[in-house]
Amino acid sequence: MTLRSVIIGTGSFLPAKRVSNAELAERVDTSDEWIVERTGIRFRHIAADDESTSTLATGAARAALESAGIAASAIDLIVLATATPDQTFPASATRVQTALGINDCVAFDVAAVCSGFLYAVQVADSMIRAGAHKRALVIGAETFSRILDWEDRATCVLFGDGAGAIVLEAQESDETSGRGILATRLHADGRHNDLLYVDGGPSTTGTVGKLRMKGREVFRHAVVNLAAVMEESLAAAGMQAGEVDWVVPHQANARILDATARKLGLAPEKVVVTVDEHANTSAASVPLALDTAVRDGRIKQGDLIVLEAMGGGFTWGAAVVRF
């Protein structure tokens, strides 16, 4: 037996405002056909003025706690992945902590953009395996609508707001067939900063800035890097692609999802796709997609799943999990 971090609950939360491509076309020079053909996106959710990254994260956390059947007071670690925090500091995770009524626990943010949730999972998993914590909330939450240039149709149509969360619990698990996080592999290559970034920041411009992206180059890197890191993580777990029940990928673009699956020889029906309903929610997209597939019954206890993502930096990673 070995100590592992086991997913005992999942949750998600979306703003009530759901915007279709047709509605977006009323304010941007675009069309439903153009967006669907190039991205697969049909809808996205946009946070209201009284919503923030921490309020979305809190909603997802509460749903995950309910799914796990535990009280917030049982949590001793909160790791929140986000590129759009409520404030420069303190960490938005501490606002979630307060909203949940937890008086004292470790709480901090992780910034790795779309790969942030995978980074947060490994951080929480490492802390649990070290024996420092027993139960963790790992959350991905974003309000990307706040950093979009709504006059740039190449980027503003791609993103949405939302949050997803999981509850991890330390459990003794069978080394070969037991549940838990089996392997995680992460990477970063800062040489590609100018391909996907925000043109502002506290120490440079003193402003929040807007998202900028060179889509074609990002697509090319994404397909190669995601396929490679999935193979790497499966090898680390002693598994092969044919044993995978479900792939839960970062929901950036339907064409990236298709191309990555083909490169790995995975059947398209094994890939969880929610990009049509949620668009790209950055660090929230993997836990959002995971919760969707758990709640609709596709992902069941005992399934072997692979979580994967790539984002600005570039950062990328994958995790192999026995659910």
C-alpha positions as YAML, in Angstrom:
chain: A
units: angstrom
residues:
- id: 1
  name: MET
  ca: [0.00, 0.00, 0.00]
- id: 2
  name: THR
  ca: [1.12, 3.55, -0.69]
- id: 3
  name: LEU
  ca: [-0.15, 7.00, 0.34]
- id: 4
  name: ARG
  ca: [-1.94, 8.71, -2.54]
- id: 5
  name: SER
  ca: [-4.09, 11.75, -3.20]
- id: 6
  name: VAL
  ca: [-7.54, 10.45, -4.18]
- id: 7
  name: ILE
  ca: [-10.23, 12.58, -5.84]
- id: 8
  name: ILE
  ca: [-13.29, 12.23, -3.60]
- id: 9
  name: GLY
  ca: [-15.38, 15.07, -5.03]
- id: 10
  name: THR
  ca: [-15.72, 17.37, -8.03]
- id: 11
  name: GLY
  ca: [-17.60, 20.60, -8.57]
- id: 12
  name: SER
  ca: [-18.02, 23.50, -10.95]
- id: 13
  name: PHE
  ca: [-19.64, 26.90, -11.13]
- id: 14
  name: LEU
  ca: [-20.53, 29.08, -14.12]
- id: 15
  name: PRO
  ca: [-21.81, 32.65, -14.31]
- id: 16
  name: ALA
  ca: [-25.49, 32.87, -15.18]
- id: 17
  name: LYS
  ca: [-24.85, 35.02, -18.25]
- id: 18
  name: ARG
  ca: [-24.50, 32.65, -21.24]
- id: 19
  name: VAL
  ca: [-23.47, 34.33, -24.49]
- id: 20
  name: SER
  ca: [-23.97, 32.71, -27.89]
- id: 21
  name: ASN
  ca: [-21.84, 33.30, -30.97]
- id: 22
  name: ALA
  ca: [-24.78, 35.12, -32.55]
- id: 23
  name: GLU
  ca: [-24.96, 37.51, -29.60]
- id: 24
  name: LEU
  ca: [-21.22, 38.09, -29.78]
- id: 25
  name: ALA
  ca: [-21.50, 38.83, -33.50]
- id: 26
  name: GLU
  ca: [-23.67, 41.83, -32.61]
- id: 27
  name: ARG
  ca: [-20.68, 43.58, -31.03]
- id: 28
  name: VAL
  ca: [-17.72, 42.02, -32.90]
- id: 29
  name: ASP
  ca: [-17.08, 41.52, -36.62]
- id: 30
  name: THR
  ca: [-17.57, 37.76, -36.62]
- id: 31
  name: SER
  ca: [-20.23, 35.08, -37.16]
- id: 32
  name: ASP
  ca: [-21.43, 31.85, -35.61]
- id: 33
  name: GLU
  ca: [-20.20, 29.91, -38.66]
- id: 34
  name: TRP
  ca: [-16.71, 31.44, -38.49]
- id: 35
  name: ILE
  ca: [-16.29, 30.70, -34.78]
- id: 36
  name: VAL
  ca: [-17.67, 27.14, -34.89]
- id: 37
  name: GLU
  ca: [-15.62, 26.16, -37.94]
- id: 38
  name: ARG
  ca: [-12.33, 27.35, -36.44]
- id: 39
  name: THR
  ca: [-12.83, 26.57, -32.75]
- id: 40
  name: GLY
  ca: [-15.89, 24.42, -32.09]
- id: 41
  name: ILE
  ca: [-17.14, 27.06, -29.62]
- id: 42
  name: ARG
  ca: [-20.86, 27.89, -29.56]
- id: 43
  name: PHE
  ca: [-21.33, 29.52, -26.14]
- id: 44
  name: ARG
  ca: [-19.37, 31.05, -23.29]
- id: 45
  name: HIS
  ca: [-20.30, 32.37, -19.83]
- id: 46
  name: ILE
  ca: [-19.43, 35.92, -18.77]
- id: 47
  name: ALA
  ca: [-19.15, 37.03, -15.15]
- id: 48
  name: ALA
  ca: [-21.48, 39.75, -13.93]
- id: 49
  name: ASP
  ca: [-20.19, 42.98, -12.40]
- id: 50
  name: ASP
  ca: [-20.72, 41.63, -8.88]
- id: 51
  name: GLU
  ca: [-18.88, 38.37, -9.63]
- id: 52
  name: SER
  ca: [-15.15, 37.77, -9.41]
- id: 53
  name: THR
  ca: [-12.67, 34.92, -9.69]
- id: 54
  name: SER
  ca: [-12.99, 34.18, -5.97]
- id: 55
  name: THR
  ca: [-16.80, 34.09, -6.01]
- id: 56
  name: LEU
  ca: [-16.77, 31.65, -8.93]
- id: 57
  name: ALA
  ca: [-14.08, 29.60, -7.17]
- id: 58
  name: THR
  ca: [-16.16, 29.54, -3.98]
- id: 59
  name: GLY
  ca: [-19.18, 28.25, -5.90]
- id: 60
  name: ALA
  ca: [-17.13, 25.45, -7.43]
- id: 61
  name: ALA
  ca: [-15.55, 24.63, -4.06]
- id: 62
  name: ARG
  ca: [-18.94, 24.33, -2.37]
- id: 63
  name: ALA
  ca: [-20.15, 22.00, -5.12]
- id: 64
  name: ALA
  ca: [-17.02, 19.84, -4.77]
- id: 65
  name: LEU
  ca: [-17.41, 19.66, -0.98]
- id: 66
  name: GLU
  ca: [-21.04, 18.60, -1.38]
- id: 67
  name: SER
  ca: [-19.98, 15.95, -3.90]
- id: 68
  name: ALA
  ca: [-17.33, 14.68, -1.46]
- id: 69
  name: GLY
  ca: [-19.79, 14.68, 1.42]
- id: 70
  name: ILE
  ca: [-17.50, 16.60, 3.76]
- id: 71
  name: ALA
  ca: [-17.68, 19.91, 5.60]
- id: 72
  name: ALA
  ca: [-15.46, 22.85, 4.68]
- id: 73
  name: SER
  ca: [-13.86, 22.57, 8.12]
- id: 74
  name: ALA
  ca: [-12.29, 19.25, 7.02]
- id: 75
  name: ILE
  ca: [-10.11, 21.09, 4.45]
- id: 76
  name: ASP
  ca: [-6.57, 21.98, 5.52]
- id: 77
  name: LEU
  ca: [-5.19, 23.12, 2.14]
- id: 78
  name: ILE
  ca: [-6.55, 25.31, -0.67]
- id: 79
  name: VAL
  ca: [-4.61, 25.73, -3.90]
- id: 80
  name: LEU
  ca: [-6.26, 28.04, -6.43]
- id: 81
  name: ALA
  ca: [-5.00, 28.17, -10.01]
- id: 82
  name: THR
  ca: [-5.78, 31.46, -11.73]
- id: 83
  name: ALA
  ca: [-4.32, 34.08, -14.06]
- id: 84
  name: THR
  ca: [-7.08, 36.56, -13.17]
- id: 85
  name: PRO
  ca: [-6.99, 37.01, -9.38]
- id: 86
  name: ASP
  ca: [-9.33, 39.39, -7.59]
- id: 87
  name: GLN
  ca: [-6.37, 41.50, -6.45]
- id: 88
  name: THR
  ca: [-2.64, 41.65, -7.05]
- id: 89
  name: PHE
  ca: [-2.46, 40.43, -3.46]
- id: 90
  name: PRO
  ca: [-3.51, 38.78, -1.23]
- id: 91
  name: ALA
  ca: [-4.10, 35.44, -2.91]
- id: 92
  name: SER
  ca: [-7.67, 34.84, -4.08]
- id: 93
  name: ALA
  ca: [-7.46, 31.47, -2.32]
- id: 94
  name: THR
  ca: [-7.65, 33.32, 1.01]
- id: 95
  name: ARG
  ca: [-10.91, 34.95, -0.09]
- id: 96
  name: VAL
  ca: [-12.30, 31.50, -0.89]
- id: 97
  name: GLN
  ca: [-11.11, 30.31, 2.53]
- id: 98
  name: THR
  ca: [-12.98, 33.15, 4.24]
- id: 99
  name: ALA
  ca: [-16.14, 32.63, 2.17]
- id: 100
  name: LEU
  ca: [-16.16, 28.94, 3.14]
- id: 101
  name: GLY
  ca: [-15.84, 29.82, 6.82]
- id: 102
  name: ILE
  ca: [-12.46, 28.14, 7.29]
- id: 103
  name: ASN
  ca: [-10.61, 30.07, 9.99]
- id: 104
  name: ASP
  ca: [-7.17, 28.58, 9.42]
- id: 105
  name: CYS
  ca: [-5.69, 26.49, 6.62]
- id: 106
  name: VAL
  ca: [-2.89, 26.83, 4.09]
- id: 107
  name: ALA
  ca: [-4.25, 28.84, 1.14]
- id: 108
  name: PHE
  ca: [-2.41, 30.25, -1.87]
- id: 109
  name: ASP
  ca: [-2.64, 30.83, -5.63]
- id: 110
  name: VAL
  ca: [-0.73, 29.21, -8.47]
- id: 111
  name: ALA
  ca: [-0.19, 31.08, -11.75]
- id: 112
  name: ALA
  ca: [0.48, 28.95, -14.83]
- id: 113
  name: VAL
  ca: [-2.41, 30.18, -17.00]
- id: 114
  name: CYS
  ca: [-4.24, 27.33, -18.79]
- id: 115
  name: SER
  ca: [-1.91, 24.73, -17.23]
- id: 116
  name: GLY
  ca: [-2.49, 26.19, -13.79]
- id: 117
  name: PHE
  ca: [-4.84, 23.47, -12.61]
- id: 118
  name: LEU
  ca: [-2.31, 20.74, -13.46]
- id: 119
  name: TYR
  ca: [0.38, 22.69, -11.60]
- id: 120
  name: ALA
  ca: [-1.97, 23.10, -8.63]
- id: 121
  name: VAL
  ca: [-2.77, 19.37, -8.63]
- id: 122
  name: GLN
  ca: [0.89, 18.44, -8.44]
- id: 123
  name: VAL
  ca: [1.58, 20.97, -5.70]
- id: 124
  name: ALA
  ca: [-1.33, 19.69, -3.59]
- id: 125
  name: ASP
  ca: [-0.47, 16.06, -4.33]
- id: 126
  name: SER
  ca: [3.13, 16.60, -3.23]
- id: 127
  name: MET
  ca: [2.04, 18.25, 0.02]
- id: 128
  name: ILE
  ca: [-0.40, 15.43, 0.75]
- id: 129
  name: ARG
  ca: [2.15, 12.71, -0.03]
- id: 130
  name: ALA
  ca: [4.62, 14.45, 2.27]
- id: 131
  name: GLY
  ca: [2.12, 14.01, 5.10]
- id: 132
  name: ALA
  ca: [1.63, 17.74, 5.62]
- id: 133
  name: HIS
  ca: [-2.08, 17.75, 4.73]
- id: 134
  name: LYS
  ca: [-5.03, 15.36, 4.68]
- id: 135
  name: ARG
  ca: [-7.64, 17.05, 2.50]
- id: 136
  name: ALA
  ca: [-7.18, 19.71, -0.16]
- id: 137
  name: LEU
  ca: [-9.39, 21.84, -2.32]
- id: 138
  name: VAL
  ca: [-7.74, 22.28, -5.71]
- id: 139
  name: ILE
  ca: [-9.51, 24.90, -7.79]
- id: 140
  name: GLY
  ca: [-9.18, 26.42, -11.24]
- id: 141
  name: ALA
  ca: [-11.06, 29.70, -11.64]
- id: 142
  name: GLU
  ca: [-10.92, 32.54, -14.16]
- id: 143
  name: THR
  ca: [-12.64, 35.74, -15.23]
- id: 144
  name: PHE
  ca: [-10.85, 36.07, -18.56]
- id: 145
  name: SER
  ca: [-13.57, 38.39, -19.83]
- id: 146
  name: ARG
  ca: [-11.87, 41.09, -17.74]
- id: 147
  name: ILE
  ca: [-8.62, 40.92, -19.76]
- id: 148
  name: LEU
  ca: [-10.01, 40.49, -23.28]
- id: 149
  name: ASP
  ca: [-9.72, 43.07, -26.02]
- id: 150
  name: TRP
  ca: [-13.30, 43.04, -27.25]
- id: 151
  name: GLU
  ca: [-12.24, 44.65, -30.52]
- id: 152
  name: ASP
  ca: [-9.87, 41.77, -31.35]
- id: 153
  name: ARG
  ca: [-12.12, 39.12, -32.88]
- id: 154
  name: ALA
  ca: [-9.24, 36.63, -33.11]
- id: 155
  name: THR
  ca: [-9.08, 36.34, -29.31]
- id: 156
  name: CYS
  ca: [-12.26, 37.65, -27.69]
- id: 157
  name: VAL
  ca: [-14.42, 34.89, -29.19]
- id: 158
  name: LEU
  ca: [-12.26, 32.16, -27.66]
- id: 159
  name: PHE
  ca: [-12.59, 32.71, -23.92]
- id: 160
  name: GLY
  ca: [-15.14, 32.54, -21.14]
- id: 161
  name: ASP
  ca: [-15.41, 32.65, -17.35]
- id: 162
  name: GLY
  ca: [-15.95, 29.81, -14.90]
- id: 163
  name: ALA
  ca: [-14.54, 27.64, -12.15]
- id: 164
  name: GLY
  ca: [-14.00, 23.98, -11.38]
- id: 165
  name: ALA
  ca: [-12.73, 22.21, -8.27]
- id: 166
  name: ILE
  ca: [-11.78, 18.85, -6.85]
- id: 167
  name: VAL
  ca: [-11.34, 17.58, -3.30]
- id: 168
  name: LEU
  ca: [-8.20, 15.49, -2.75]
- id: 169
  name: GLU
  ca: [-7.90, 13.20, 0.26]
- id: 170
  name: ALA
  ca: [-4.89, 11.29, 1.57]
- id: 171
  name: GLN
  ca: [-5.65, 7.57, 1.38]
- id: 172
  name: GLU
  ca: [-3.69, 4.35, 1.50]
- id: 173
  name: SER
  ca: [-4.04, 2.85, -1.97]
- id: 174
  name: ASP
  ca: [-2.92, -0.31, -3.72]
- id: 175
  name: GLU
  ca: [0.31, 0.49, -5.54]
- id: 176
  name: THR
  ca: [-0.73, -1.02, -8.88]
- id: 177
  name: SER
  ca: [-4.52, -0.86, -9.11]
- id: 178
  name: GLY
  ca: [-5.63, 1.55, -6.40]
- id: 179
  name: ARG
  ca: [-7.27, 4.94, -6.83]
- id: 180
  name: GLY
  ca: [-5.41, 8.24, -6.77]
- id: 181
  name: ILE
  ca: [-3.01, 10.43, -8.71]
- id: 182
  name: LEU
  ca: [-0.56, 7.98, -10.28]
- id: 183
  name: ALA
  ca: [1.81, 10.36, -12.09]
- id: 184
  name: THR
  ca: [2.09, 14.02, -13.04]
- id: 185
  name: ARG
  ca: [4.52, 15.65, -15.45]
- id: 186
  name: LEU
  ca: [4.91, 19.42, -15.90]
- id: 187
  name: HIS
  ca: [6.95, 21.59, -18.27]
- id: 188
  name: ALA
  ca: [7.62, 25.24, -19.09]
- id: 189
  name: ASP
  ca: [9.50, 27.09, -21.84]
- id: 190
  name: GLY
  ca: [9.60, 30.86, -21.39]
- id: 191
  name: ARG
  ca: [11.13, 31.48, -24.81]
- id: 192
  name: HIS
  ca: [7.61, 31.56, -26.25]
- id: 193
  name: ASN
  ca: [6.32, 34.42, -24.10]
- id: 194
  name: ASP
  ca: [5.38, 36.57, -27.11]
- id: 195
  name: LEU
  ca: [3.05, 33.93, -28.58]
- id: 196
  name: LEU
  ca: [0.48, 34.08, -25.76]
- id: 197
  name: TYR
  ca: [0.61, 36.76, -23.09]
- id: 198
  name: VAL
  ca: [-1.05, 39.77, -21.45]
- id: 199
  name: ASP
  ca: [0.45, 43.14, -22.34]
- id: 200
  name: GLY
  ca: [0.39, 44.55, -18.81]
- id: 201
  name: GLY
  ca: [1.41, 43.92, -15.22]
- id: 202
  name: PRO
  ca: [2.14, 45.65, -11.88]
- id: 203
  name: SER
  ca: [5.92, 45.85, -12.35]
- id: 204
  name: THR
  ca: [5.92, 46.79, -16.05]
- id: 205
  name: THR
  ca: [2.97, 48.92, -17.10]
- id: 206
  name: GLY
  ca: [1.12, 49.29, -13.82]
- id: 207
  name: THR
  ca: [-2.03, 48.12, -15.61]
- id: 208
  name: VAL
  ca: [-3.90, 44.85, -15.93]
- id: 209
  name: GLY
  ca: [-3.39, 44.70, -19.71]
- id: 210
  name: LYS
  ca: [-5.14, 42.70, -22.41]
- id: 211
  name: LEU
  ca: [-4.62, 39.20, -23.77]
- id: 212
  name: ARG
  ca: [-2.57, 38.85, -26.98]
- id: 213
  name: MET
  ca: [-2.07, 35.66, -28.96]
- id: 214
  name: LYS
  ca: [-0.56, 34.35, -32.18]
- id: 215
  name: GLY
  ca: [-3.02, 31.55, -32.70]
- id: 216
  name: ARG
  ca: [-1.37, 29.57, -35.48]
- id: 217
  name: GLU
  ca: [1.93, 29.21, -33.64]
- id: 218
  name: VAL
  ca: [0.18, 28.30, -30.37]
- id: 219
  name: PHE
  ca: [-1.80, 25.57, -32.17]
- id: 220
  name: ARG
  ca: [1.36, 24.00, -33.56]
- id: 221
  name: HIS
  ca: [3.13, 23.91, -30.20]
- id: 222
  name: ALA
  ca: [0.01, 22.67, -28.39]
- id: 223
  name: VAL
  ca: [-0.48, 19.53, -30.48]
- id: 224
  name: VAL
  ca: [3.18, 18.48, -30.21]
- id: 225
  name: ASN
  ca: [3.62, 19.31, -26.52]
- id: 226
  name: LEU
  ca: [0.34, 17.83, -25.31]
- id: 227
  name: ALA
  ca: [0.83, 14.52, -27.10]
- id: 228
  name: ALA
  ca: [4.39, 14.28, -25.75]
- id: 229
  name: VAL
  ca: [3.51, 15.06, -22.12]
- id: 230
  name: MET
  ca: [0.59, 12.63, -22.15]
- id: 231
  name: GLU
  ca: [2.87, 9.86, -23.35]
- id: 232
  name: GLU
  ca: [5.45, 10.88, -20.73]
- id: 233
  name: SER
  ca: [2.95, 10.82, -17.86]
- id: 234
  name: LEU
  ca: [1.48, 7.48, -18.95]
- id: 235
  name: ALA
  ca: [4.97, 5.96, -19.10]
- id: 236
  name: ALA
  ca: [5.68, 7.30, -15.60]
- id: 237
  name: ALA
  ca: [2.51, 5.62, -14.36]
- id: 238
  name: GLY
  ca: [3.37, 2.36, -16.13]
- id: 239
  name: MET
  ca: [0.34, 2.67, -18.39]
- id: 240
  name: GLN
  ca: [-0.31, 2.76, -22.13]
- id: 241
  name: ALA
  ca: [-2.74, 4.86, -24.15]
- id: 242
  name: GLY
  ca: [-4.93, 1.84, -24.83]
- id: 243
  name: GLU
  ca: [-5.67, 1.50, -21.10]
- id: 244
  name: VAL
  ca: [-7.05, 5.03, -20.79]
- id: 245
  name: ASP
  ca: [-10.80, 5.28, -20.27]
- id: 246
  name: TRP
  ca: [-11.06, 9.06, -20.63]
- id: 247
  name: VAL
  ca: [-8.90, 12.03, -21.57]
- id: 248
  name: VAL
  ca: [-9.97, 15.29, -19.94]
- id: 249
  name: PRO
  ca: [-8.11, 18.00, -21.84]
- id: 250
  name: HIS
  ca: [-7.81, 21.74, -21.57]
- id: 251
  name: GLN
  ca: [-10.71, 23.08, -23.63]
- id: 252
  name: ALA
  ca: [-8.93, 25.55, -25.89]
- id: 253
  name: ASN
  ca: [-10.02, 24.60, -29.39]
- id: 254
  name: ALA
  ca: [-11.86, 21.59, -30.81]
- id: 255
  name: ARG
  ca: [-9.25, 21.21, -33.55]
- id: 256
  name: ILE
  ca: [-6.44, 20.94, -30.98]
- id: 257
  name: LEU
  ca: [-8.41, 18.27, -29.13]
- id: 258
  name: ASP
  ca: [-8.96, 16.29, -32.33]
- id: 259
  name: ALA
  ca: [-5.35, 16.60, -33.48]
- id: 260
  name: THR
  ca: [-3.96, 15.55, -30.09]
- id: 261
  name: ALA
  ca: [-6.22, 12.51, -29.92]
- id: 262
  name: ARG
  ca: [-5.18, 11.44, -33.42]
- id: 263
  name: LYS
  ca: [-1.50, 11.86, -32.60]
- id: 264
  name: LEU
  ca: [-1.92, 9.50, -29.63]
- id: 265
  name: GLY
  ca: [-4.13, 7.06, -31.49]
- id: 266
  name: LEU
  ca: [-7.02, 7.68, -29.08]
- id: 267
  name: ALA
  ca: [-10.64, 7.27, -30.13]
- id: 268
  name: PRO
  ca: [-12.45, 10.65, -30.27]
- id: 269
  name: GLU
  ca: [-15.25, 9.28, -28.09]
- id: 270
  name: LYS
  ca: [-12.75, 8.89, -25.22]
- id: 271
  name: VAL
  ca: [-12.08, 12.64, -25.14]
- id: 272
  name: VAL
  ca: [-14.29, 14.79, -22.91]
- id: 273
  name: VAL
  ca: [-15.27, 17.90, -24.89]
- id: 274
  name: THR
  ca: [-17.01, 20.91, -23.33]
- id: 275
  name: VAL
  ca: [-15.41, 23.71, -25.35]
- id: 276
  name: ASP
  ca: [-18.65, 24.11, -27.33]
- id: 277
  name: GLU
  ca: [-20.54, 25.13, -24.16]
- id: 278
  name: HIS
  ca: [-17.86, 26.88, -22.07]
- id: 279
  name: ALA
  ca: [-15.20, 28.13, -24.54]
- id: 280
  name: ASN
  ca: [-11.67, 28.41, -23.16]
- id: 281
  name: THR
  ca: [-11.86, 29.04, -19.41]
- id: 282
  name: SER
  ca: [-8.07, 28.77, -18.94]
- id: 283
  name: ALA
  ca: [-7.19, 27.17, -15.57]
- id: 284
  name: ALA
  ca: [-10.86, 26.34, -14.99]
- id: 285
  name: SER
  ca: [-11.34, 24.29, -18.14]
- id: 286
  name: VAL
  ca: [-9.92, 20.93, -17.01]
- id: 287
  name: PRO
  ca: [-11.81, 20.74, -13.68]
- id: 288
  name: LEU
  ca: [-14.96, 22.08, -15.39]
- id: 289
  name: ALA
  ca: [-14.78, 19.33, -18.01]
- id: 290
  name: LEU
  ca: [-13.97, 16.71, -15.35]
- id: 291
  name: ASP
  ca: [-16.97, 17.68, -13.23]
- id: 292
  name: THR
  ca: [-19.24, 17.67, -16.29]
- id: 293
  name: ALA
  ca: [-18.21, 14.12, -17.22]
- id: 294
  name: VAL
  ca: [-18.48, 12.88, -13.62]
- id: 295
  name: ARG
  ca: [-21.95, 14.33, -13.13]
- id: 296
  name: ASP
  ca: [-23.34, 13.01, -16.43]
- id: 297
  name: GLY
  ca: [-22.07, 9.53, -15.58]
- id: 298
  name: ARG
  ca: [-19.36, 9.13, -18.19]
- id: 299
  name: ILE
  ca: [-16.49, 9.01, -15.70]
- id: 300
  name: LYS
  ca: [-16.99, 6.42, -12.98]
- id: 301
  name: GLN
  ca: [-14.98, 5.31, -9.97]
- id: 302
  name: GLY
  ca: [-12.13, 3.09, -11.08]
- id: 303
  name: ASP
  ca: [-11.74, 4.69, -14.51]
- id: 304
  name: LEU
  ca: [-8.23, 5.57, -15.68]
- id: 305
  name: ILE
  ca: [-8.21, 9.20, -16.80]
- id: 306
  name: VAL
  ca: [-5.60, 11.59, -18.15]
- id: 307
  name: LEU
  ca: [-5.83, 15.32, -17.46]
- id: 308
  name: GLU
  ca: [-3.79, 17.57, -19.75]
- id: 309
  name: ALA
  ca: [-3.34, 21.26, -20.53]
- id: 310
  name: MET
  ca: [-1.09, 23.82, -22.16]
- id: 311
  name: GLY
  ca: [-1.05, 27.57, -21.66]
- id: 312
  name: GLY
  ca: [0.88, 30.80, -21.92]
- id: 313
  name: GLY
  ca: [4.47, 30.73, -20.87]
- id: 314
  name: PHE
  ca: [4.50, 28.21, -22.45]
- id: 315
  name: THR
  ca: [3.53, 25.86, -19.66]
- id: 316
  name: TRP
  ca: [2.11, 22.39, -20.15]
- id: 317
  name: GLY
  ca: [1.46, 19.21, -18.22]
- id: 318
  name: ALA
  ca: [-0.52, 16.02, -17.73]
- id: 319
  name: ALA
  ca: [-1.67, 13.85, -14.85]
- id: 320
  name: VAL
  ca: [-2.68, 10.19, -14.86]
- id: 321
  name: VAL
  ca: [-5.41, 9.47, -12.32]
- id: 322
  name: ARG
  ca: [-7.31, 6.38, -11.23]
- id: 323
  name: PHE
  ca: [-10.60, 8.04, -10.42]
...
